[in-house]
Amino acid sequence: MDSESGSPARPVAIAAGRISSRGQLLRLIWALSWPVIVTFSLESVVGLVDMLMVGRLGAVAVAGVGVGMQILSAVSAALFAVGTGTLALVARNIGAGRKSEAETALYQSLLAVAILAALTALPVILWTPFAVRAFGVEEAVVGSGSAYTRWLLLGVPADAVVFVAALGLRGAGDMRTPLIVGAIVGALNVVGNYALIFGHFGCPALGVRGAAIASALSFAAGAALILVLLARGGLALQLPRRERWPRVDVIVRILRVGYPAAIEHILMQLGFFLYILFASAYGTSAVAAYFIGVRILALSFLPGFGFSAAASTLVGQNLGAGSPEQAERSGWESNRLAVYLMSGAGIAIFAAARPIARLFVDDPQVVADAVSFIRVLAAAQPLMAVDFTLTGALRGAGDTRFPLLAVLLGFYGCRLGFAYAVTAWLEWGVFWLWIALLGDYLTRSILKAYRFQSGRWKHIQV
């Protein structure tokens, strides 16, 4: 893919000195970013449609599905360990002109993540009600959440394959193939939701179970499609024809780079769990409002995902090509564009908070709590832009440990510390619980900007 056409037929190899002007760099960043933004936009729209459909079943169903999604995120830690290592290794090898080594890294990553995802999901499937009940929700929510979660987790191995394959392709500069696969998966998911939640097209009306089954089936279809595309050739990367068995040396190298990202993800999910416990002190309406707000959040930071991916690719490939100065320029320019776009999105979300909340549910208390949460999220958008984009830049360089430290200080020190004070000591309203997010993102954005400015990530070996 070059900076003009964006064709995925070959990898982007960013040779040192190739980018001669800021305008050329900005065009390249945008060419890498927009397919990722569209990909995650489609995923977020599918999530919104899913929640809108489930919302017709009531607040209990919304809370149950929200808890199920949190459990899915926790189970997905293996994806982040393997995926982060895959992206860093693929980008470095492509930048250095070692395409065969990049393909080997991708293949070994796919083997590892499928096995790890299955092993991680199995015990949670067996003890799903205990996992849902741990969120401190009402017993009615335990029933709907368990039904949703158990079926959803069956699709985790397939989802893991799609996730890691997409990251590998993005590390090679192919942003469009993941977009195409994601669009197909999303379309299948929406149609499956409509059919299985409400009982259309001759299907039974399965409620929240139908939403989970539709997601699992769409994951399986996406995994099959992306593996076929990688096997037949013609993309930026191809599955090696002579590779068959796991190679411990390659997998260990991938995990050595990626394991801090997995720990970070686990800590984030544990933090979300604790945050939901604080929200549950205000009742089911606050829990439902939180999950509605999370759906809006998924839309609001879409530019952050796109520019984070661009920063990861450009930083990793430029380091592989021996151009650390160009890598640094790419990271800062990606960050600047993300701040501009996400700040604009924050203004729009703040103004439309109440109509957005009413799309999901008509319960007045849930709407009121959701409006306050959405407006806090809107105010946090510039900080989120810095957090997302510079995390991508650091991970593209293989610097995965510092973002873990930032999460410990920001999420646990600021967000959860303030949330505990609000609920246990001060007994303030739920709005102040939402305000804890601002301190979290402010801390993380300052720390990551400092780390990227220091340049220490330029000397990390992957």
C-alpha positions in Angstrom: 0.0 0.0 0.0 1.5 3.4 -0.9 0.4 6.7 0.4 -1.7 7.6 -2.7 -3.6 4.4 -3.6 -3.7 2.5 -0.3 -3.6 -0.7 -2.3 -3.3 -3.8 0.0 -1.5 -5.9 -2.6 1.9 -5.3 -1.1 3.2 -4.2 2.3 4.1 -0.7 3.2 7.9 -0.5 3.6 8.8 2.9 4.9 12.4 3.4 3.8 14.4 6.0 5.7 14.2 9.4 4.0 11.2 8.4 1.8 8.9 10.9 3.5 10.2 14.3 2.3 7.6 16.6 3.6 5.0 17.0 6.4 2.2 17.0 3.8 3.3 13.6 2.4 3.5 12.2 5.9 0.0 13.4 6.8 -1.3 11.8 3.6 0.3 8.6 4.5 -1.0 8.7 8.1 -4.5 9.3 6.8 -4.2 6.5 4.2 -3.3 4.1 7.0 -5.8 5.5 9.5 -9.1 5.8 7.6 -9.6 2.1 6.9 -9.1 1.3 10.6 -11.5 4.1 11.6 -14.1 2.7 9.2 -13.5 -0.8 10.5 -14.0 0.1 14.1 -16.9 2.4 13.1 -18.7 -0.6 11.6 -17.9 -2.7 14.7 -19.3 0.1 16.9 -22.4 0.5 14.8 -23.0 -3.3 15.1 -22.6 -3.0 18.8 -25.0 -0.1 18.9 -27.6 -2.0 16.8 -27.1 -5.0 19.1 -27.7 -2.9 22.2 -30.7 -1.2 20.6 -32.3 -4.5 19.8 -31.5 -5.9 23.3 -32.8 -2.6 24.7 -36.3 -3.5 23.5 -36.1 -6.4 26.0 -35.6 -4.0 29.0 -33.0 -2.7 31.4 -32.3 -6.2 32.8 -31.3 -7.5 29.3 -29.2 -4.4 28.7 -27.3 -4.9 31.9 -26.9 -8.7 31.3 -25.4 -8.2 27.8 -23.2 -5.4 29.2 -21.8 -7.8 31.9 -21.3 -10.5 29.2 -19.3 -8.1 27.1 -17.1 -7.2 30.1 -16.4 -10.9 30.7 -15.6 -11.4 27.0 -13.1 -8.5 27.2 -11.4 -10.1 30.3 -11.2 -13.5 28.5 -9.6 -11.8 25.5 -6.3 -11.0 27.3 -4.5 -13.7 25.3 -5.5 -11.8 22.1 -3.6 -8.7 23.3 -0.5 -10.6 24.3 -0.2 -12.3 21.0 -1.6 -9.4 18.9 0.6 -6.7 20.3 3.7 -8.9 19.8 2.6 -9.8 16.3 2.2 -6.2 15.2 5.6 -5.2 16.5 7.4 -8.1 14.9 5.6 -7.8 11.6 6.2 -4.0 11.4 9.9 -4.3 12.2 10.5 -7.1 9.7 8.6 -5.4 6.9 10.5 -2.2 7.6 13.8 -4.1 7.4 12.7 -6.0 4.2 12.3 -9.4 5.9 8.9 -10.3 4.6 9.3 -14.1 5.1 10.1 -13.6 8.8 7.0 -11.4 9.1 4.9 -14.1 7.6 6.4 -16.7 10.0 5.6 -14.5 12.9 1.9 -14.1 11.7 1.5 -17.9 11.3 2.9 -18.7 14.7 0.8 -16.0 16.2 -2.4 -17.5 14.8 -1.5 -21.0 16.1 -0.7 -19.6 19.6 -3.7 -17.3 19.9 -6.3 -20.0 18.8 -5.0 -22.4 21.5 -4.7 -19.8 24.2 -8.1 -18.4 23.5 -9.8 -21.8 23.8 -8.0 -22.6 27.0 -8.9 -19.3 28.5 -12.6 -19.4 27.5 -13.3 -23.0 28.6 -13.3 -22.5 32.4 -15.4 -19.4 32.1 -18.0 -21.2 30.0 -18.2 -23.9 32.7 -18.7 -21.4 35.5 -20.4 -18.5 33.8 -23.1 -17.8 36.5 -20.4 -17.3 39.1 -18.5 -14.9 36.8 -21.7 -12.8 36.2 -22.7 -12.9 39.8 -19.3 -11.5 40.8 -20.3 -8.2 39.2 -22.7 -7.6 42.1 -25.8 -7.3 39.9 -29.3 -8.3 40.7 -30.3 -12.0 40.3 -32.4 -11.3 37.2 -29.3 -9.8 35.5 -27.4 -13.0 36.5 -29.9 -15.0 34.4 -29.8 -12.9 31.3 -26.0 -12.3 31.6 -25.2 -16.0 32.0 -27.3 -17.0 29.0 -25.6 -14.4 26.8 -22.1 -15.0 28.0 -21.9 -18.8 27.7 -22.9 -18.7 24.0 -20.8 -15.7 23.2 -17.6 -17.3 24.6 -17.9 -20.2 22.2 -16.9 -17.8 19.5 -13.7 -16.6 21.3 -11.2 -18.7 19.4 -12.5 -17.6 16.0 -12.6 -14.0 17.2 -9.0 -14.3 18.3 -7.9 -15.5 14.9 -9.6 -12.5 13.2 -8.1 -10.1 15.7 -4.5 -11.3 15.4 -4.7 -11.7 11.6 -5.9 -8.1 11.3 -3.1 -6.8 13.5 -0.5 -8.7 11.5 -1.9 -7.3 8.2 -1.9 -3.8 9.7 1.7 -4.1 10.8 2.5 -4.8 7.1 0.4 -1.8 6.1 -2.6 -3.6 4.8 -5.5 -1.8 6.5 -8.2 -2.6 3.9 -8.4 -6.4 4.1 -9.4 -6.2 7.8 -12.0 -3.6 6.8 -13.6 -5.9 4.3 -13.6 -8.9 6.6 -14.9 -6.7 9.4 -17.8 -5.4 7.2 -18.8 -8.9 6.3 -18.7 -10.1 10.0 -20.7 -7.0 11.0 -23.4 -7.6 8.4 -23.8 -11.2 9.4 -24.0 -10.2 13.0 -26.8 -7.7 12.5 -28.9 -10.0 10.4 -28.3 -12.8 12.9 -29.3 -10.6 15.8 -32.5 -9.5 14.0 -33.4 -13.2 13.2 -32.4 -14.8 16.6 -33.4 -12.1 19.1 -36.9 -11.6 17.8 -37.6 -14.8 15.9 -37.6 -13.6 12.2 -36.9 -15.5 9.0 -38.3 -18.7 10.5 -35.8 -18.6 13.5 -36.9 -19.0 17.1 -37.1 -15.9 19.3 -34.1 -16.5 21.7 -33.7 -13.0 23.2 -30.3 -12.3 24.7 -29.1 -15.9 23.8 -29.9 -15.1 20.2 -27.7 -12.1 20.2 -24.8 -14.1 21.5 -25.3 -17.0 19.0 -25.4 -14.5 16.2 -22.1 -13.0 17.3 -20.4 -16.4 17.7 -21.5 -17.5 14.2 -20.3 -14.2 12.7 -16.9 -14.6 14.4 -16.6 -18.1 12.9 -17.4 -16.9 9.4 -14.8 -14.1 9.7 -12.1 -16.5 10.8 -12.7 -18.8 7.9 -12.7 -15.9 5.4 -9.5 -14.3 6.6 -7.6 -17.6 6.8 -8.7 -18.4 3.2 -7.5 -15.0 2.0 -4.2 -15.4 3.8 -3.7 -18.9 2.4 -4.4 -18.2 -1.2 -2.0 -15.2 -1.4 -2.3 -11.8 -3.0 -2.3 -9.8 0.3 0.5 -8.0 2.1 1.2 -11.2 3.9 0.6 -14.9 3.1 0.6 -17.9 5.3 3.9 -19.8 4.8 3.3 -23.0 2.9 6.0 -25.0 4.6 5.0 -24.0 8.2 3.0 -26.6 10.0 3.9 -26.9 13.7 4.3 -24.4 16.4 7.8 -22.9 16.8 8.5 -22.3 20.4 11.3 -19.7 19.7 9.0 -17.5 17.6 6.1 -17.8 20.0 8.2 -16.9 23.0 9.6 -13.9 21.1 6.0 -12.7 20.3 4.9 -13.2 23.9 7.9 -11.5 25.3 6.9 -8.3 23.5 3.2 -8.8 24.0 2.8 -10.0 27.6 2.8 -6.6 29.2 -0.1 -5.6 27.0 -1.9 -8.7 28.2 -1.3 -7.8 31.8 -2.4 -4.3 31.1 -5.6 -5.6 29.5 -6.3 -7.9 32.5 -5.7 -5.0 34.9 -8.0 -2.8 32.8 -10.7 -5.4 32.8 -10.3 -5.9 36.6 -10.5 -2.2 36.9 -13.7 -2.0 34.8 -15.1 -4.8 37.0 -14.4 -2.8 40.2 -15.8 0.4 38.6 -19.0 -1.4 37.8 -19.2 -2.6 41.4 -19.0 1.1 42.4 -21.8 1.8 39.8 -23.9 -1.0 41.1 -24.1 0.8 44.5 -26.4 3.3 42.7 -28.7 0.5 41.4 -29.4 -1.2 38.0 -30.1 2.1 36.3 -26.5 3.2 36.9 -25.2 -0.1 35.6 -27.4 0.1 32.5 -26.3 3.8 32.0 -22.7 2.8 32.2 -23.0 0.2 29.5 -25.0 2.6 27.3 -22.2 5.1 27.8 -19.6 2.5 26.9 -21.3 2.0 23.5 -21.1 5.7 22.9 -17.5 5.7 24.0 -16.7 3.0 21.4 -17.9 5.5 18.8 -16.2 8.5 20.2 -12.7 7.2 20.2 -12.8 5.7 16.7 -10.3 8.3 15.4 -8.0 7.2 18.2 -8.1 3.6 17.0 -7.2 4.7 13.5 -4.3 7.0 14.3 -3.1 4.5 17.0 -2.9 1.9 14.2 -1.1 4.3 11.9 1.4 5.2 14.6 2.1 1.6 15.4 2.8 0.7 11.8 4.9 3.8 11.0 6.9 3.7 14.2 7.6 0.0 13.9 8.5 0.1 10.2 10.7 3.2 10.5 12.6 1.6 13.4 13.1 -1.5 11.3 14.3 0.7 8.4 16.8 2.5 10.7 15.0 5.8 10.8 14.1 6.6 14.4 13.6 10.3 13.7 11.0 9.6 11.1 9.4 7.2 13.6 9.1 10.0 16.1 7.7 12.4 13.6 5.1 9.9 12.6 4.0 9.4 16.2 3.5 13.1 17.0 1.7 13.8 13.7 -0.7 10.9 14.3 -1.3 12.2 17.8 -2.0 15.7 16.6 -4.6 14.5 14.0 -6.3 12.3 16.6 -6.6 15.2 19.1 -8.3 17.4 16.5 -10.8 14.8 15.3 -11.7 13.5 18.8 -12.1 17.0 20.2 -14.6 17.7 17.5 -16.4 14.4 18.2 -16.5 15.3 21.9 -18.3 18.6 21.2 -20.9 16.8 19.1 -21.5 14.1 21.7 -21.9 16.6 24.5 -24.6 18.5 22.7 -26.5 15.3 21.7 -26.2 13.4 25.0 -29.9 13.2 25.8 -31.2 12.2 22.4 -28.5 9.6 22.2 -29.4 8.1 25.6 -33.1 8.0 24.6 -32.2 5.8 21.6 -31.3 3.0 23.9 -34.0 3.0 26.6 -37.0 5.0 27.8 -36.5 4.6 31.5 -36.1 8.2 32.9 -33.6 7.3 35.6 -31.4 5.3 33.2 -31.6 8.2 30.7 -30.5 10.7 33.3 -27.6 8.7 34.5 -26.5 7.9 30.9 -26.6 11.6 29.9 -24.3 12.6 32.8 -21.9 9.7 31.8 -21.9 10.6 28.1 -21.1 14.2 28.8 -18.1 13.3 31.0 -16.9 11.0 28.2 -17.3 14.0 25.8 -15.1 16.2 27.9 -12.4 13.5 28.1 -12.0 13.1 24.3 -8.8 15.1 23.8 -7.1 13.2 26.6 -8.3 9.9 25.2 -6.8 10.9 21.8 -3.4 11.3 23.4 -3.7 8.1 25.4 -4.8 5.9 22.4 -2.4 7.3 19.8 0.8 7.4 21.9 0.0 3.9 23.2 -0.1 2.7 19.6 3.2 4.5 18.9 4.9 2.9 21.9 3.6 -0.6 21.1 4.7 -0.3 17.5 8.2 0.2 18.9 7.8 -2.8 21.2 7.7 -0.5 24.3 4.8 -2.4 26.0 5.8 -2.1 29.7 5.5 1.7 30.1 1.8 1.7 29.1 1.2 -0.9 31.8 2.7 1.4 34.4 0.5 4.3 33.2 -2.6 2.1 33.7 -1.6 1.3 37.2 -1.1 5.0 38.1 -4.0 6.4 36.0 -6.8 3.8 36.3 -6.0 2.3 39.7 -4.6 5.4 41.4 -6.9 8.1 40.0 -10.1 6.5 38.6 -10.7 3.8 41.2 -9.2 5.8 44.1 -11.5 8.6 43.5 -14.5 6.3 42.8 -13.9 4.6 46.2 -13.8 8.0 47.9 -17.0 9.1 46.2 -19.0 6.0 47.1 -17.5 4.9 50.4 -16.6 8.1 52.1 -18.2 11.1 50.5 -21.5 9.4 49.4 -21.9 11.8 46.5 -24.1 11.2 43.5 -23.3 9.0 40.5 -22.2 12.0 38.4 -19.1 12.2 40.6 -18.4 8.6 40.0 -18.3 9.4 36.3 -15.9 12.3 36.9 -13.2 9.9 38.1 -12.6 9.1 34.4 -11.1 12.5 33.8 -8.4 12.1 36.3 -7.6 8.7 34.8 -7.2 9.9 31.3 -5.3 13.0 32.3 -2.7 11.0 34.1 -2.3 8.5 31.4 -2.0 11.1 28.6 0.7 13.1 30.5 2.7 9.9 31.3 2.6 8.6 27.7 3.5 12.0 26.2 6.5 12.2 28.6 7.6 8.7 27.6 7.3 9.3 23.9 9.1 12.6 24.2 12.0 10.9 26.1 12.8 8.7 23.0 13.8 5.7 25.1 11.5 3.5 23.0 13.9 4.0 20.1 16.4 1.6 21.6 14.0 -1.3 22.4 14.8 -4.6 20.7 12.0 -6.9 19.7 
